[in-house]
Amino acid sequence: MIAIVTPFNEVENISLIEKIVDEQQWITKTKQGALYEFYIPFLFNQPGHKLTLIARDNAILLNLRNIGSTKGRMPYLFGIDTLKERKIIGLIGSSENEIYSK
């Protein structure tokens, strides 16, 4: 689990998560209070990753897992996992800057 520090309280972080989800059109699996789980499409709009975000005061906790398939995970997907994770961290950071500057 990765903690992304934000200047916001839990309610503001929830709003930040919902804003990003609307923009990215992730498939919502679970939404319970400050806990969110999403499927992130990979190829042909099929889920490739499961993303868990938990809003807290001054932080958003992030966990990204490759779903794989019945045939297992292909070795070339390891780099894609890292890129997806960095993209999500960047989305949170850039959205945070947009909100914070207003």
N, C-alpha and C positions, 0 to 999 in steps of 0.2 A: 504494500500500500504506500502510495506516494502522497505526501502532504504538500499542497500548493498554498502558500501563505497569501492571504488577501487582506485588504483593509476593512472588510465588511463583516457585519454580524451574520448569524445563521440565516435570518429571514432574507437579507440582501443577497447572500450566497445562493439561496434557493432561487431567487429571481434571476440571478446570473446564470445558473444552470438551465433554467427554463428558457431563457433567451437563446442560449447556445443551441439547445435541442431543437427549438423552432427553426433556427437558421440552417442547421445541419440535417434535419429531417431523420434523426435516428429513430429506431423502432423501440418504443418504450415497453419494457418487460415488467418492471415493478416501480411503483411510486408510493412510498410510505413515509410520510413526514419528510425528514431530511435525507432519506435513502432513495436513490434512484438507480435502476439497472436498465441498460439499453443494449440492443443489438446494433452493431455498426455494420452496414452492408459492405461487402468486399467485391465480388464479381457477380454480374447479372443480378444485382440487388439482393443477393443471398447473404445472410448474416455471416460475417467472418470473425468478428470479435464480440466479446461481451464486456461492456464497460459498466463499472460500478462507481458512482459518485456519492459521497456523503458530505453534506453541508454542515459545517461547524462554525463557531465564532472564530473569525480571523483565518479560516482555512477551508479548503475543499480537499477531501481525501479521494484519491483516484486509484482504481485497480482495473487493469486491462488484461484480459485473457483471450488467447486465440481459441476459438471454438473447435477448429479442426474439422474432421469429417470421420466417417466410418472407416476410411482408409488411412487415417492418421494425418499428421501435419507434414507438409512438404518442407524440406530444409530451407528452401529459398524464402519462406515466410518469416524466418527469424528477423531479418532486417526490416520487413514490413511492420512487424510488431513494434519495433523501436520507433519507426517513422510515425506510425499512428499515435503512439504515446506522446511523442514530441509535438505532433500537430494538436492534440487535445490540450496539452499544457499551454501551447501557444494561443489556442482559442480562448482559454480561460484568462490568460494574461492580457490579451488584446481587448477582450470584452470588458475586463476589469478597468483597463485604462480609459476606455470610452465612457464608462459610467462614472469613474472617479474624476474625470476632467470636466464633467457637466456641472 
